[in-house]
Amino acid sequence: MANDDTRESWIGNSVDALNHPKDNSNAVQRRRHRHNLPSVDSFPELNGTEPHLPKATKGPTFFKIFIILAAILGVGSFCFFLLRNQISGKKTNGLLDALYFCVVTMTTVGYGDLVPSSTLAKLLASTYVFAGMALNGLILGKAADYILEKQQVLLVRAMHINERVGQAEIVKEVESHKIRYNFLTSLVLVVVLTILGTVFLSVIEKFKFVDAFYCVCVTISTLGYGDKSFFNTGGRIFAVFWILASTICVARFFFYLAELYTESRQRSFAKWVLTRNITRSDLEAADLDHDKVISSAEFVVYKLQEMGKISWEDVTTILERFQNLDVDHSGALTTSDSIQSQN
């Protein structure tokens, strides 16, 4: 309770200073004398104990994603099956070819081993490729993120296999370095899928090893030259699942690579901001209530602004919200404010 009171008074001090920088400077000074400045113990998140926060809205479950994806592939395959005589190329089974053509179109691989030959088939393929690209990013992206999150714990456990690390420590490690482990997990999946595709093409499609690896690279990059592709019935059954998984995992890999680079630059910039020498102009800019004393609240707000994590518009919006909640205009939120606001 003492920590909560201290933290509440500190927040009240900062809001009061920001909201009334000149008129309430004396009140701020009095509060500073009455209460000690907040210590690290006042903030549970700095002590390793996360504060209670409302849970974020959960996204669609993997089952829902699977149902949506199955419906998309089902509708597309049915349409292309009806137009199977208007699609030319090397064919195996009518329904399998329709599903295979649907996947190759949706992922923009486009081998060219099956191509629409009529006006109606071309229009359908043109429509479905754009719809497929959008759905590929939304639906398959969600599915990939779900799978990656499930594999993160296994990856961290494998990295600390010789250490005694509990489940709580593993979860904490994952949350602390989420982007890093997303990148590593997607990298592992890309390598596994590359090896799997190369071996399958070598064994089932009877490709030479170099040709099999070449076909895998052309496929997962969605380049799709078409000189090498899946021609056998077994190969196309495998391709339906493998192409969907490999293309989206490669896309997520490069996405997390960009995020990792961005995060690294942000961390470096934040470190520079926090460790650089404070100048007189910094002190003047951080002194929001112009009392020639920089409180911890003023320093935090100034540094957050400098790091680009918060803008003055954000601060103003928050203060306006605080002012609306502060019904009795005491400069602090109390239970009486809550009761009055409800009335």
Summary of the structure (lengths in Angstrom):
residues: 343
radius of gyration: 29.1
end to end distance: 27.1
largest distance: 86.0
contacts: 951
relative contact order: 0.11
helix: 71%
strand: 2%
